[in-house]
Amino acid sequence: MEISCLPISASHRAKLLSAGYTTLSSLSSVSPPQLSHLNVALQEAVDILKVSSESCRVEVQDGAVEFCKGAQTAWDMLSEEQALRHISTGSGDLDSILGGGIHCKEVTEIGGVPGIGKTQLGIQLAINVQIPYDFGGLGGKAIYIDTEGSFMAERAYQIAEASILDTFDNFGCQLKEIPEKLKAESFLANIFYFRICSYTEQIALINYLDQFLVEHKDVKIVIIDSVTFHFRQDFDDLALRTRVLGGMSQKLMNLAKKFSLSVVLMNQVTTKFTEGSFHLTLALGDSWSHSCTNRVILYWNGNDRYAYLDKSPYLRPASVHFSVTGKGIRDATSQCKRVRMM
Amino acid sequence: MANKLISQMGLPLPIANVFAARSIITAKDALSIPESDLMALLDLGRDQVASAVARISEITCPPYQTVLSLMEDRRTSGCHGGRLPTLLKGLDEALGGGIPPGLLTELVGPSGIGKTQFCLKLSLIAALPTCYGGLNGRVIYIDTESKFSSRRIIEIGENSFPQIFQTEGMAQEMAGRIVVLRPASLSEFTQSLEKIKLSLIQREVNLLIIDSMAGLISGNPRENESCTRGSRQQPLGWTLSFLKSVAEFSRIPIVVTNQVRGQSTEAFHYPFEGLGGNDNVTSERLESHLVAALGIQWAHAVTIRLVLEAHSGQRYIKVAKSPYSPPLAFPFIVDSSGIVPLSDDGIELTGQEISTIRFQVQPI
């Protein structure tokens, strides 16, 4: 790797290059006092050498199992994935097309027209992540980032109550045996709610989550509802917007992998003119559509709500009928429900 | 939060000076630039930029609350939790007590259906003393189409709440609590919003009504003429985020009315849905030929959408979009005492019927 690719400041780079150090190997045998002859402070020289030695640890370590820092074999990844549980969405059919539910360590994007149920699904996931481990859930906490102000605490309470009762029904337990920590109030106490009023706050929060998640290690899902809202109004420079969104999605992906949690992003729709007619498509542009691992689109089919798995690394596209009831997201109850493979 | 000054964030002095030297004054400036660009701009190392950005983010980030404390806060803030009852019993139940505070509620429907009448009644209810079920506060009514009629307000008051309005001086007191603004253009509207933002909390204003939003945005042909599609969205986008921040900041209900327009090139489908033959599309177009104005961005931004429509000789108010309520339609009529419900039980509508807008005029 060349000196020009090192993450050091421009003036230091210029000084190194003008003194003739162009490759990392040329730096490997230099000591800090020698570098400080280049009009660089001693402490800064130490930092530069540290950065360059990190970058070439590849060559220093020999006989190590890793090819390079941070790599993992596919077999190890498979065993890890199989050990992770999925977060149920409340509807068995929807879970089945998602391969068991929302995956941890991945970023899932959910989009749809207004009123289709994105916020409802978000609240349902924030509740379902808390189902205790013994009952098939993850027993984790949730972070709900609200950019539109559409979150209603009373609805979360309703969904929590219904979800707890259904879990117990599925496991055949009696109502009397529900312990204190499984009351709806304690479920609500485990959801951390942030209200974001501008895109600056949104970026600041995503940066801050790194620190927050170290302090709250049991958070297993981060829901952003919706990631689009502030980016649609205030940006004049669309190229800058794309770069900022790219940085944001990179950070979210890193958070998902580092803390082994799932990130769920809600997106709005917009119209796009392709092939001679207007179509609905998710907002934020084509570059953004590459940044999430999975994509689910919620849409109306006649009078029914459907979910379509649009993008996934290993599941095939399929659509399924689901419904939004007083209890939250559930399977469709009509006779003609079916999973349609595309 | 976004406008916090970097100089006050406690960054190490050399770093703070570098930021200031490059005109990066507020948190918004710093966070809008990707980190790699910041490194090049400020001539700082990776670690220094990372720690500076982490510090700025930590301070700019809003505080969190657990949902449990959120619910408890709402319960303790006034009767009905600060909601505005509409006095249509079924609708109030569906909305959990009334129109909720801190969110945008939209009333959309064809002209002549009763949106302004509904707004007039809501302003009266907000002005009423709490013992009669009101919010006992002032109302700001922004009237963009000159539809506000004070005579009609008094008439509604006399017929719906006779015991109050017949008391000496009460009519004057109630009507005196409703402040009417009549901006003539979008820029005047935004100016007046800025001015009232501060007084919203100080002067005990309990309700903000904007009648109508569509009149402001679409009624500016000269401004829109040479705009590209992107910048036509700008006035709407800016107004939207401003309204939402006002709602959050003041925690009062905000009711906005919207018009309808005919469908022209309305997109219905995603590419993956395939084309089930063009027949489906055209038959849908023939049946429901009215849609809400202001587009899909607006539709995403409002939290509660109440659709007013008329068909089969009956007028209905439908809860088309709400995070809390099932999709119900309530029949109503408009008479001398404003909007009167014909039944307390809503009719549950499934699917997209809840959002369609029909207007079939009754034969005289």
Interface residues (C-beta under 8 A of the other chain):
Chain A: P7 I8 S9 A10 S11 H12 E44 D47 V51 V113 P114 G115 T119 Q120 I143 Y144 E148 G149 S150 F151 M152 A153 E154 R155 A156 Y157 E185 S186 L188 A189 N190 I191 F192 Y193 F194 R195 I196 C197 S198 Y199 T200 E201 I203 A204 L205 I206 N207 Y208 D210 Q211 S226 T228 F229 H230 R232 Q233 D234 L238 L240 R243 V244 G246 G247 Q268 V269 T270 T271 K272 T274 S277 F278 H279 L280 T281 I297 Y299 W300 N301 G302 N303 D304 Y308 D310 P317 G326 M342
Chain B: M1 A2 A27 K28 L31 S32 P34 E35 D37 M39 A40 D43 L44 G45 R46 D47 V53 A54 I56 S57 E58 I59 T60 C61 P62 Y64 Q65 T66 V67 L68 S69 L70 M71 R74 G96 P100 G102 L103 G230 Q233 G237 W238 L240 S241 K244 S245 A247 E248 T265 E266 A267 F268 H269 Y270 P271 F272 E273 I296 Q297 A299 H300 A301 V302 T303 R305 A320 K321 P323 Y324 P326 T350 G351 Q352 E353 S355
